[in-house]
Structures are given as C-alpha cells and as structure tokens.
C-alpha cells in the first residue's frame, strides 16, 4: 500500500524485498521437507578432489623445459643460486660434497655403477686382478723418475743418468710386453665371448698403465694381494 509520504521508487524497492524474502522462505521450507538430506547438505562437486602434488603444481605454474645448451644451464644455475639463502647454499654444497665422496668410495671399491667406462666389465676387472697380483717392473717407474731427477743435479754422476734411463726403459718395455701377452691370454681363456675390439693392444695398454702406478694410487683399489692366485 502506498503511503502519502513515500515515493514510487520506495514502494517498488519494498515490493522487491518482499518477493525475495518470500522466495527464500519457500526454499527453506523445501529443504526442511527433505528429511534424508537435511538443511546442511552440500551437493556433490562432480569431480575428484585434487591431490596435494597437483595442487602444488598448479600453484607453482608450468615447469620450465630443460636447458638445451651449456650456457643456458649455467645461467639457470646462477639464477637459482642468487635466489637461495646462505643456509640453503651451505646445505646444497654439503649435500653435493657428501654425494661426491660416496660416489668416489664406491668407485674405489669397484662398484660397476660408479666406474669410468674404461674400467667397466668383467674382463677389465679380471685384468686389474692379474696386474695387482703380480709384482711388475713398471711399478718402479715413478720412484725411479724421482731418483733420476735428483741424480741430474749431481754433475759427477749425471753423465750416467741417460744410460741408466735407457736400460730402465728397455727392461720396462720387456715387462710390458710379457704382461700384455699374459693378460690377453688369460682373458680369452676366462671370457671366450669377449669383444675382440677390447683385447689385443688396447687391453695390454690398459694393464700396463695400471702397472705403472703405485699400488696405493691405483683406482679402483686392488682387490687382491701380490702373489695371490687369480
């Protein structure tokens, strides 16, 4: 009902509020009449709840593609370091150091997963055992080189240094030839299906370079003692 002191706009707004209130009351009545659902019932979403990983992935946004060049990889690494705190950098450095230490220990122990490509394979392992179980003349090379350097500073005996070096090289070449023949023969007997490209001069040179190193400096570490049967 329109009162004399009310305008037409006020009357229209009041009528609209009345209609909204009536519709809300009807909906409440309908919900109360539904005894199985109740007034607190929430309709199903129609889709599964996303997992935590999916939610975090959406928050982080799309993953950047891997770097295609070394310069791009270095730039990303530098950008990542610049955004890290000092504690995070220290922790990352400690983790990498411990990881490298663990990998080196396993490599020195002869774990195939951590060996260099030149050291992998049962034939190479057997070759290392043959070299380590043998007293090689080539193993005297490094101590002899140190003695020879000292001798070169003594004029009285320096004249004999070249002759001594020549004799030593001859004996070392003979020992290397014997070792190469021995290693190739034993490897072919133990592994008849070995790749021919991995034997011959290549395998002999591998054995010779290991024999030249001091026993304590060989990598991987020797698994047998001198004089052991292999």
C-alpha positions in Angstrom: 0.0 0.0 0.0 1.4 3.4 -0.9 1.5 5.9 1.8 1.3 9.6 1.1 4.9 10.4 2.3 6.5 7.6 0.2 7.6 7.9 -3.4 7.1 5.4 -6.2 10.7 4.2 -6.1 10.5 3.3 -2.4 7.3 1.4 -3.0 8.9 -0.6 -5.8 12.0 -1.4 -3.7 9.9 -2.6 -0.8 7.9 -4.9 -3.1 11.1 -6.4 -4.5 12.4 -7.1 -0.9 9.2 -8.8 -0.1 9.4 -11.1 -3.1 13.0 -12.1 -2.3 12.1 -12.9 1.3 9.2 -15.0 0.1 11.4 -17.0 -2.3 13.9 -17.6 0.4 11.2 -18.8 2.8 10.0 -21.2 0.1 13.5 -22.6 -0.5 14.0 -23.1 3.3 10.6 -24.9 3.5 11.6 -27.2 0.6 14.9 -28.0 2.3 13.3 -28.8 5.6 10.8 -31.1 3.9 13.7 -33.2 2.6 14.3 -35.4 5.6 17.1 -37.6 4.0 19.4 -34.7 3.1 18.9 -32.1 5.8 19.4 -28.4 5.7 23.3 -28.8 5.9 23.5 -31.0 2.9 26.2 -29.9 0.3 25.8 -31.1 -3.3 28.5 -33.2 -4.9 31.2 -31.3 -6.9 31.1 -33.8 -9.7 34.9 -34.3 -9.7 37.6 -35.9 -7.6 39.5 -33.8 -5.0 42.9 -32.9 -6.4 45.9 -34.4 -4.7 48.5 -32.3 -2.9 51.0 -32.7 -5.7 48.5 -31.5 -8.3 47.6 -28.5 -6.1 51.2 -27.5 -5.6 51.9 -28.0 -9.3 49.1 -25.6 -10.1 50.4 -23.1 -7.6 53.9 -23.3 -9.0 52.7 -23.0 -12.6 54.1 -24.8 -15.6 57.5 -26.5 -15.3 60.2 -24.9 -17.5 61.7 -27.1 -20.2 65.2 -28.5 -19.6 68.1 -26.4 -20.9 69.3 -27.1 -24.4 72.8 -25.6 -24.1 75.5 -25.4 -21.5 75.3 -21.6 -21.4 71.6 -21.8 -20.6 72.2 -24.4 -17.9 74.9 -22.2 -16.3 72.5 -19.2 -16.5 69.8 -21.1 -14.7 72.2 -22.4 -12.1 73.4 -18.9 -11.4 69.9 -17.6 -11.2 68.9 -20.4 -8.8 71.9 -19.7 -6.6 71.1 -16.0 -6.5 67.6 -16.7 -5.2 68.8 -19.1 -2.4 69.7 -18.1 1.1 73.1 -18.6 2.6 71.9 -21.6 4.7 70.4 -23.2 1.6 73.6 -22.7 -0.3 75.6 -24.3 2.5 73.3 -27.2 2.7 73.4 -27.8 -1.0 77.2 -27.6 -1.0 77.3 -30.1 1.9 74.9 -32.5 0.1 77.0 -32.4 -3.1 80.2 -32.9 -1.3 78.8 -35.9 0.6 77.4 -37.3 -2.7 80.8 -37.0 -4.4 82.5 -38.6 -1.5 80.1 -41.5 -1.5 80.5 -42.0 -5.3 84.3 -42.0 -5.1 84.2 -44.5 -2.3 82.0 -46.8 -4.3 84.2 -46.3 -7.4 87.4 -47.1 -5.4 85.6 -50.2 -4.1 85.0 -51.4 -7.7 81.2 -50.8 -7.9 80.4 -51.1 -11.6 77.7 -48.4 -11.4 80.3 -45.8 -10.5 83.3 -46.9 -12.6 84.6 -45.0 -15.6 83.7 -46.5 -19.0 87.3 -47.7 -19.5 87.1 -49.7 -16.2 83.7 -51.4 -16.7 83.2 -55.0 -17.5 84.3 -58.4 -16.1 87.2 -58.6 -18.4 88.6 -55.3 -17.1 88.1 -56.4 -13.5 89.9 -59.6 -14.2 92.8 -57.7 -15.9 93.1 -55.5 -12.8 93.3 -58.5 -10.6 96.1 -60.0 -12.7 98.1 -56.8 -12.6 97.5 -56.4 -8.8 98.5 -59.9 -8.0 101.8 -59.5 -9.9 105.0 -57.6 -9.0 105.5 -55.5 -12.1 108.8 -53.9 -13.1 106.8 -51.0 -14.5 105.7 -50.2 -10.9 109.2 -48.9 -10.3 108.9 -46.2 -12.9 107.7 -43.4 -10.6 110.3 -44.0 -7.8 113.0 -44.3 -10.5 111.8 -41.0 -12.1 112.2 -39.2 -8.7 115.7 -40.7 -8.2 116.7 -39.7 -11.7 115.6 -36.1 -11.2 117.8 -35.9 -8.1 120.7 -37.5 -9.9 120.6 -34.9 -12.7 121.6 -32.3 -10.2 124.9 -34.1 -9.3 127.4 -33.4 -12.1 129.7 -36.3 -11.1 127.1 -39.0 -11.9 124.7 -37.1 -14.2 126.7 -38.5 -17.2 125.5 -42.0 -16.3 121.8 -40.9 -16.0 121.0 -41.2 -19.7 122.5 -44.7 -19.9 120.6 -45.8 -16.7 117.4 -44.4 -18.1 117.8 -46.3 -21.4 118.4 -49.5 -19.6 115.4 -49.0 -17.4 113.2 -48.2 -20.4 114.3 -51.4 -22.1 113.5 -53.6 -19.1 110.2 -51.8 -18.7 109.3 -52.5 -22.3 110.1 -56.1 -22.0 108.0 -56.4 -18.8 105.1 -54.6 -20.5 105.2 -57.0 -23.5 105.1 -60.0 -21.2 102.3 -58.5 -19.1 100.2 -57.7 -22.3 100.6 -61.3 -23.6 99.7 -62.8 -20.2 96.6 -60.6 -19.8 95.3 -61.2 -23.3 95.8 -65.0 -23.0 94.1 -65.2 -19.6 91.2 -63.0 -20.5 90.5 -65.0 -23.7 90.6 -68.2 -21.7 88.2 -66.9 -18.9 85.9 -64.9 -21.3 85.8 -66.6 -24.7 82.9 -64.3 -25.8 84.7 -61.1 -25.0 84.6 -58.4 -27.7 87.8 -58.7 -29.9 88.0 -54.9 -30.0 88.5 -54.9 -26.3 91.5 -57.2 -26.3 94.9 -57.1 -28.0 96.9 -53.8 -27.8 94.1 -51.9 -26.0 93.8 -54.4 -23.2 97.6 -54.7 -22.9 98.0 -50.9 -22.7 95.3 -50.8 -20.0 97.2 -53.4 -17.9 100.5 -51.6 -18.5 99.2 -48.1 -17.4 97.8 -49.7 -14.2 101.1 -51.5 -13.6 103.0 -48.2 -13.8 101.0 -46.7 -11.0 102.0 -47.1 -7.3 99.8 -49.7 -5.7 98.3 -47.1 -3.2 97.4 -44.8 -6.1 95.5 -47.3 -8.3 91.9 -46.7 -8.9 89.8 -48.8 -8.3 91.7 -50.1 -5.3 93.4 -53.5 -5.7 91.1 -56.3 -4.6 93.9 -58.9 -4.4 97.3 -59.0 -2.7 100.6 -59.6 -4.5 101.2 -63.3 -5.0 97.5 -64.3 -4.8 96.1 -66.8 -7.3 93.8 -65.2 -9.8 
